[in-house]
């Protein structure tokens, strides 16, 4: 993948044929994403859709008490702001930057206009939406039925897939907020994974030491999500001009 910022680093944008991508490309705005940056809050009118390249976003549901948990993560495989083309414009959830990097944003009326043209762009957005819904449903089931260790394995695997790196700058407190659990629970689960030689943890840095072992330690949820994303986008062909690859 190129070291220079490019829309092709986002798999959905990279999958658009040149005839559809070029008219859209002049409206794509490269924006820096800082950790903790709020892209939208519950009930807020969305103004842009975001196509992450090197950043990772977290979709959260926040309760009246202020507690929250991640319902899905979005990296360079997807887009943040599906309610814009689904017709809702607002959502009861929030979106926050989990990992710093870059993204391309597109103003909402341009996104809607492109979607309503009913070309490949619409096809890709709907396919991705189904994959995102699968992730949300699988996350809910995983959080209810699987151990915290397994949940942590799933979350780490999905995150390093999106980050394209085996090391994450991530505090246990932040991970606890993602999983909707107490920090002490993450500390204990991470300690067990480190003792098993699967990860290493130091001063807010988590590195996956044994990826194969981590996958074996995880529940089936990670495999289900990867398989579904591959199934839905298996027939996608990327542009030849430096497009992203899986």
FIMI-836098 format. One record per residue (C-alpha): x, y, z. Coordinates in steps of 0.001 Angstrom, whole numbers, padded with zeros to 6 digits, always signed. Last residue first. Example, Ala and Ser with C-alpha at 12.3 -4.5 7.8 and 13.67 -1.06 7.14 Angstrom:
BEGIN
+013670-001060+007140;+012300-004500+007800;
//
This chain:
BEGIN
-007048-007210+000820;-005718-004987-001930;-005997-001284-002427;-005839+000319-005827;-002624+001612-007358;-004094+002351-010756;-005534-001091-011510;-008955-000338-010119;-010229-002985-007750;-012560-005837-008554;-015243-006793-006069;-016545-010359-006449;-015526-011416-002938;-017199-008402-001322;-020130-010061+000424;-018399-013384+000966;-015175-011793+002231;-017085-009654+004714;-019057-012693+005839;-015965-014872+006297;-014154-012215+008312;-017161-011724+010601;-017737-015446+011152;-014038-016058+011831;-013936-013355+014499;-017143-014627+016114;-015998-018245+016448;-014401-017602+019838;-010779-016517+020164;-007982-018677+021593;-007273-020281+018225;-007113-016846+016597;-004733-015646+019312;-002528-018700+018785;-002293-017966+015087;-001490-014327+015850;+001303-015125+018285;+003076-011968+019480;+000243-009458+019082;+001573-006201+020474;-000223-003939+022937;+001272-000553+023759;-000242+001525+026565;+002783+001318+028796;+003688-002301+028092;+001665-005292+026903;+002759-008416+025075;+000349-010765+023348;-000164-014491+022725;+002523-015861+025069;+000041-017600+027377;+001065-015240+030200;+000271-012319+027891;-003188-013683+027149;-003809-014230+030872;-002643-010713+031711;-004862-009255+028981;-007893-010957+030568;-007005-009715+034073;-006322-006138+032957;-009451-006177+030792;-011563-007174+033806;-009916-004505+035956;-010828-001910+033331;-014520-002650+033866;-016567-003731+030840;-018275-002065+027870;-015995-003696+025295;-014887-000407+023774;-014708+001343+027139;-012588-001484+028535;-010294-001141+025524;-009824+002550+026320;-009014+001790+029953;-006580-000918+028885;-004661+001716+026976;-004049+001415+023243;-001150+002156+020933;-001426-001018+018881;+001277-003362+017623;+000733-006144+015092;+000195-003711+012255;-002170-003497+009291;-004362-001230+011462;-007604-002729+010157;-006501-006323+010647;-004884-005308+013947;-008268-004066+015158;-010269-007112+014088;-007780-009420+015809;-007676-007335+018992;-011469-007185+019266;-011919-010909+018748;-009181-011745+021269;-010681-009316+023802;-014095-010917+023399;-012559-014345+023915;-010810-013224+027100;-014016-011565+028275;-015801-014887+027959;-018482-015493+025356;-022278-015457+025516;-023500-011873+025925;-020617-009865+024479;-020311-012331+021607;-024023-012164+020760;-023990-008350+020660;-020762-008323+018658;-022194-010807+016166;-025268-008636+015623;-023186-005490+015138;-020724-007227+012816;-023551-008699+010738;-025093-005240+010421;-021731-003929+009209;-021497-006677+006576;-025022-005850+005379;-024085-002176+005191;-021006-003098+003139;-023138-004805+000529;-025510-001824+000471;-022675+000679+000030;-021035-001446-002665;-024229-001744-004750;-024940+001968-004388;-021445+002818-005634;-021807+000253-008442;-024548+002394-009980;-027960+003334-008618;-027583+007073-009290;-029281+007480-005910;-026046+006618-004087;-024108+009328-005913;-026721+011946-005006;-026906+010778-001418;-023129+010983-001009;-023044+014419-002631;-025827+015608-000302;-023916+014304+002713;-020524+015905+002073;-017773+013354+001502;-014917+012660+003890;-011625+010988+003233;-009874+009550+006255;-006531+009845+007997;-004761+008469+011026;-005416+008178+014736;-006932+004994+016167;-010269+004927+018016;-011890+007933+016375;-015451+008334+017665;-018885+007579+016223;-022075+007905+018239;-025311+005929+018420;-028960+007016+018382;-028676+007768+014638;-029443+010739+012396;-029772+011173+008604;-032252+008243+008476;-032539+007783+004702;-030341+004725+004205;-027867+006887+002286;-027119+009164+005237;-027681+006439+007842;-024553+004714+006489;-022334+007378+008066;-018928+005764+008632;-017524+003857+005649;-015770+000546+005150;-012788-001737+004661;-010292+000965+005618;-011471+000785+009200;-014829+000660+010927;-015503-000880+014334;-018874-002050+015586;-021271-001917+018539;-018742-000466+020955;-019976-000018+024487;-021114+002961+026525;-022076+004020+030032;-023353+007582+030373;-026280+006758+032635;-028717+007377+029777;-026903+004699+027751;-024350+005337+024996;-024124+003148+021901;-020775+003325+020204;-019390+003100+016673;-015600+003064+016706;-013468+004533+013938;-010064+003367+012737;-007587+005628+010934;-005235+004712+008067;-007737+004983+005206;-011136+005706+006703;-014046+006696+004407;-016111+009234+006339;-019654+010338+005480;-020422+013972+006156;-023017+016294+007689;-024782+013932+010086;-027586+015542+012071;-027014+014701+015726;-029359+012288+017489;-026502+010544+019291;-023124+012233+018622;-021117+012526+015434;-017507+012384+014339;-016127+012710+017870;-012339+012903+017976;-011001+010613+020702;-007785+009810+018856;-007206+012388+016106;-008342+011963+012488;-006700+014060+009790;-008916+014983+006805;-008604+014287+003077;-011596+015773+001278;-013323+013798-001475;-015232+016150-003796;-012749+015947-006674;-012825+012145-006415;-016523+011772-007208;-016324+012514-010954;-013199+010276-011133;-014615+007319-009178;-017594+006386-011305;-015846+006163-014690;-012675+004869-012998;-014485+001842-011590;-015213+001998-007853;-013468-000718-005840;-010762+001611-004523;-013420+003779-002893;-014822+000769-001047;-011388-000588-000127;-010096+002655+001377;-006383+003004+000628;-007415+003889-002928;-008538+007278-001643;-004809+008086-001432;-002493+009430+001220;+001171+008674+000415;+002860+005601+001900;+001282+003492-000867;+000000+000000+000000;
//
